[in-house]
Amino acid sequence: MITVSSEEVRDGLGELINRVAYGGERIMVTRRGKKMVGIVSVEEMELLEAVLDAIEDEIDIPLVKERLAEIERGECVSLEHLKIELGL
């Protein structure tokens, strides 16, 4: 992975895009020495999104099961009841 400043991105965006798209490089963009964003190919971005979606699903599934169990035990309040309690 190469690191470039945001100023270098402004001056050479086209070249950087080609390096990522055709050369398979990853680019870290910094501003005042602080890492700000990364530039990756569409293929890597799609892979990253798929991985993040899978991780989110793994996190969400237990929560959904817990909420469904609460509903089955009658521990949830209906939206209409909540509106009444809040005076809405």
GROMACS elastic network, one bead per residue, 0.5 to 0.9 nm:
[ bonds ]
;  ai    aj funct       b0    kb
    1    25     6  0.63396   500
    1    27     6  0.56142   500
    1    28     6  0.70202   500
    2    25     6  0.76449   500
    2    26     6  0.65529   500
    2    27     6  0.50529   500
    2    28     6  0.61719   500
    2    29     6  0.86838   500
    3    26     6  0.86924   500
    3    27     6  0.57047   500
    3    29     6  0.58679   500
    3    30     6  0.71186   500
    3    35     6  0.87891   500
    3    38     6  0.89937   500
    4     7     6  0.80423   500
    4     8     6  0.60436   500
    4     9     6  0.69810   500
    4    27     6  0.71104   500
    4    28     6  0.62477   500
    4    29     6  0.50918   500
    4    30     6  0.61621   500
    4    31     6  0.87917   500
    5     8     6  0.51371   500
    5     9     6  0.64817   500
    5    10     6  0.88609   500
    5    28     6  0.83014   500
    5    29     6  0.54195   500
    5    31     6  0.57444   500
    5    32     6  0.76934   500
    5    33     6  0.76626   500
    5    35     6  0.89819   500
    6    10     6  0.63508   500
    6    11     6  0.87408   500
    6    29     6  0.58942   500
    6    30     6  0.58154   500
    6    31     6  0.55861   500
    6    32     6  0.85445   500
    6    36     6  0.87603   500
    7    10     6  0.51246   500
    7    11     6  0.63471   500
    7    12     6  0.86591   500
    7    30     6  0.89051   500
    7    31     6  0.80413   500
    8    11     6  0.50709   500
    8    12     6  0.59595   500
    8    13     6  0.77528   500
    8    29     6  0.87765   500
    9    12     6  0.52107   500
    9    14     6  0.86290   500
    9    16     6  0.73121   500
    9    29     6  0.76419   500
   10    13     6  0.58456   500
   11    14     6  0.87002   500
   12    15     6  0.54842   500
   12    16     6  0.63042   500
   12    17     6  0.87344   500
   13    16     6  0.50652   500
   13    17     6  0.60723   500
   13    18     6  0.86265   500
   14    17     6  0.51723   500
   14    18     6  0.63400   500
   14    19     6  0.87310   500
   15    18     6  0.51326   500
   15    19     6  0.62305   500
   15    20     6  0.87365   500
   16    19     6  0.50089   500
   16    20     6  0.62747   500
   16    21     6  0.85532   500
   16    25     6  0.88664   500
   16    27     6  0.79324   500
   16    39     6  0.86056   500
   17    20     6  0.51790   500
   17    21     6  0.59224   500
   17    22     6  0.82069   500
   17    39     6  0.81303   500
   17    40     6  0.88006   500
   17    41     6  0.85688   500
   18    21     6  0.50545   500
   18    22     6  0.54728   500
   18    23     6  0.69233   500
   18    24     6  0.88861   500
   19    22     6  0.56168   500
   19    24     6  0.65525   500
   19    25     6  0.58584   500
   19    26     6  0.82629   500
   19    27     6  0.88928   500
   20    23     6  0.54595   500
   20    26     6  0.60099   500
   20    27     6  0.74631   500
   20    39     6  0.72764   500
   20    40     6  0.60899   500
   20    41     6  0.56990   500
   21    24     6  0.59431   500
   21    25     6  0.76748   500
   21    40     6  0.78661   500
   21    41     6  0.54426   500
   21    42     6  0.77476   500
   22    25     6  0.81506   500
   22    41     6  0.86622   500
   24    40     6  0.80370   500
   24    41     6  0.69738   500
   25    39     6  0.86261   500
   25    40     6  0.72162   500
   25    41     6  0.79911   500
   26    38     6  0.71480   500
   26    39     6  0.58795   500
   26    40     6  0.51235   500
   26    41     6  0.76202   500
   27    37     6  0.84796   500
   27    38     6  0.55174   500
   27    40     6  0.67158   500
   28    35     6  0.68483   500
   28    36     6  0.75767   500
   28    37     6  0.60801   500
   28    39     6  0.64228   500
   28    40     6  0.89683   500
   29    34     6  0.84174   500
   29    35     6  0.60491   500
   29    36     6  0.57638   500
   29    37     6  0.53152   500
   29    38     6  0.58263   500
   29    39     6  0.75747   500
   30    33     6  0.54982   500
   30    34     6  0.51067   500
   30    36     6  0.52396   500
   30    37     6  0.71720   500
   30    38     6  0.88968   500
   31    34     6  0.52725   500
   31    35     6  0.66163   500
   31    36     6  0.65162   500
   32    35     6  0.85603   500
   35    38     6  0.83269   500
   40    43     6  0.81443   500
   40    44     6  0.61790   500
   40    45     6  0.64063   500
   41    44     6  0.52681   500
   41    45     6  0.61882   500
   41    46     6  0.86394   500
   42    46     6  0.60795   500
   42    47     6  0.85320   500
   43    46     6  0.52068   500
   43    47     6  0.62331   500
   43    48     6  0.86154   500
   44    48     6  0.60264   500
   44    49     6  0.85309   500
   45    49     6  0.61157   500
   45    50     6  0.85895   500
   46    49     6  0.50671   500
   46    50     6  0.61818   500
   46    51     6  0.86580   500
   47    50     6  0.50905   500
   47    51     6  0.62202   500
   47    52     6  0.85948   500
   48    51     6  0.51376   500
   48    52     6  0.60861   500
   48    53     6  0.84845   500
   49    52     6  0.50798   500
   49    53     6  0.59727   500
   49    54     6  0.85368   500
   50    53     6  0.50922   500
   50    54     6  0.62103   500
   50    55     6  0.86664   500
   51    54     6  0.51239   500
   51    55     6  0.62315   500
   51    56     6  0.86359   500
   52    55     6  0.50179   500
   52    56     6  0.60805   500
   52    57     6  0.85188   500
   53    56     6  0.50592   500
   53    57     6  0.61190   500
   53    58     6  0.86488   500
   54    57     6  0.50422   500
   54    58     6  0.62569   500
   54    59     6  0.87164   500
   55    58     6  0.50779   500
   55    59     6  0.63599   500
   55    60     6  0.86422   500
   56    59     6  0.50469   500
   56    60     6  0.59798   500
   56    61     6  0.85279   500
   57    61     6  0.58413   500
   57    62     6  0.89347   500
   58    61     6  0.56217   500
   58    62     6  0.73499   500
   59    62     6  0.64281   500
   59    63     6  0.71237   500
   60    63     6  0.51728   500
   60    64     6  0.61044   500
   60    65     6  0.86485   500
   61    64     6  0.51401   500
   61    65     6  0.62100   500
   61    66     6  0.85993   500
   62    65     6  0.50654   500
   62    66     6  0.61135   500
   62    67     6  0.86630   500
   63    66     6  0.50165   500
   63    67     6  0.61994   500
   63    68     6  0.85922   500
   64    67     6  0.51078   500
   64    68     6  0.61149   500
   64    69     6  0.85773   500
   65    68     6  0.50858   500
   65    69     6  0.61814   500
   65    70     6  0.86682   500
   66    69     6  0.51378   500
   66    70     6  0.63278   500
   66    71     6  0.87868   500
   67    71     6  0.62811   500
   67    72     6  0.86865   500
   67    76     6  0.84766   500
   68    71     6  0.50526   500
   68    72     6  0.62360   500
   68    73     6  0.86706   500
   69    72     6  0.50190   500
   69    73     6  0.62077   500
   69    74     6  0.86117   500
   69    75     6  0.86728   500
   70    73     6  0.50813   500
   70    74     6  0.61896   500
   70    75     6  0.50984   500
   70    76     6  0.63025   500
   71    75     6  0.57503   500
   71    76     6  0.54787   500
   71    77     6  0.86735   500
   72    75     6  0.76236   500
   72    76     6  0.87227   500
   73    76     6  0.81800   500
   74    77     6  0.80736   500
   77    80     6  0.83163   500
   77    81     6  0.64376   500
   77    82     6  0.65827   500
   78    81     6  0.52050   500
   78    82     6  0.62554   500
   78    83     6  0.86712   500
   79    82     6  0.50265   500
   79    83     6  0.61357   500
   79    84     6  0.86527   500
   80    83     6  0.50792   500
   80    84     6  0.62987   500
   80    85     6  0.87119   500
   81    84     6  0.51153   500
   81    85     6  0.62398   500
   81    86     6  0.86503   500
   82    85     6  0.50570   500
   82    86     6  0.61394   500
   82    87     6  0.84641   500
   82    88     6  0.85208   500
   83    86     6  0.51050   500
   83    87     6  0.59353   500
   84    88     6  0.60579   500
   85    88     6  0.77980   500
